[in-house]
Amino acid sequence: MPEIIETIVYRLDELSEAAKGAARQWYREGGFDYDWFEFVYDDFERICAILGISLRTRSVRLFGGGTRSKPCIWFSGFWSQGDGACFEGDYRHTRSAARRSLRACACDRRHR
């Protein structure tokens, strides 16, 4: 059975100086340290493949000592309009590649 959980939320100007400092410290140390963008990256990689964009990759070390390739997709800035998601890749135009790829994706989806 569901239950209602209430949370009291304060604005920064309602907090004491000590509480403001604690809130800022929590935020700096990763208050939003989660991969909310994980699926955005997956979708972007798929769109690039459809459009004929080859994303550049870089090697990333794994905990076990090995490496894997990771696409060069990242966020930058956010302090002014226009900053945000960036990528490195190569594009090679092929006539009607996007149309063929989109149709192939639609067929793949129907056969799942």
C-alpha positions in Angstrom: 0.0 0.0 0.0 1.4 3.4 -0.9 2.2 5.9 1.8 2.7 9.6 1.7 6.1 11.0 2.7 6.3 14.7 3.4 9.6 16.6 3.1 10.0 20.2 4.4 12.0 22.3 2.0 13.6 25.7 2.8 14.9 28.5 0.6 18.5 29.4 1.0 17.5 32.8 2.5 15.5 31.0 5.3 18.5 29.1 6.6 21.0 30.1 9.3 24.6 30.9 8.2 25.7 27.5 9.4 22.9 25.7 7.5 23.8 27.7 4.4 27.4 26.6 4.7 26.3 22.9 5.1 24.0 23.1 2.1 26.7 24.7 -0.1 29.2 22.0 1.0 26.7 19.2 0.2 26.1 20.7 -3.2 29.9 21.0 -3.9 30.6 17.5 -2.9 28.2 15.9 -5.3 24.6 16.7 -4.3 23.7 16.1 -7.9 26.3 13.4 -8.6 24.3 10.9 -10.5 24.2 9.9 -14.1 20.9 11.6 -15.1 22.3 12.0 -18.6 23.1 8.3 -19.2 20.2 7.7 -21.6 20.8 11.0 -23.4 24.2 9.7 -24.3 22.8 6.3 -25.5 20.2 8.1 -27.6 22.8 10.5 -29.1 25.1 7.6 -30.0 22.2 5.9 -31.9 21.2 9.2 -33.7 24.8 9.7 -34.7 24.9 6.2 -36.2 21.7 6.9 -38.1 23.1 10.2 -39.5 26.4 8.7 -40.4 28.5 10.5 -37.7 31.4 8.4 -36.4 32.0 9.5 -32.8 35.6 9.6 -31.8 36.5 7.6 -28.8 39.1 7.6 -26.0 40.4 4.9 -23.8 39.1 4.6 -20.3 40.8 2.5 -17.6 38.7 -0.1 -15.9 39.1 -1.1 -12.2 40.4 -4.5 -13.3 43.3 -3.0 -15.1 41.9 -3.2 -18.6 40.6 -0.4 -20.8 37.5 0.2 -22.9 36.6 2.8 -25.5 34.3 5.6 -24.5 32.7 8.1 -27.0 34.0 11.6 -26.8 30.7 13.2 -25.5 30.7 15.6 -22.6 29.1 18.7 -21.1 30.8 22.0 -20.9 30.0 25.4 -19.4 26.4 26.1 -18.4 27.3 29.6 -17.3 26.0 31.2 -20.5 23.5 30.6 -23.3 24.7 28.1 -25.8 26.9 26.0 -23.6 26.1 22.4 -23.0 26.5 19.1 -24.7 29.6 18.6 -27.0 31.0 15.8 -29.0 33.9 14.9 -31.3 33.3 13.0 -34.5 33.5 12.7 -38.2 30.7 13.0 -40.7 30.7 11.6 -44.2 27.6 12.4 -46.3 26.0 9.5 -48.1 22.9 10.1 -50.2 19.7 9.0 -48.3 21.7 7.2 -45.6 19.5 8.7 -42.9 16.3 7.5 -44.6 17.7 4.0 -45.0 18.9 3.9 -41.5 15.6 5.1 -40.0 13.7 2.5 -42.0 16.1 -0.2 -40.8 15.6 0.9 -37.2 11.9 0.8 -37.6 12.1 -2.7 -39.0 14.4 -3.8 -36.1 11.9 -2.4 -33.6 8.9 -4.2 -35.1 10.8 -7.6 -35.0 11.6 -7.4 -31.3 
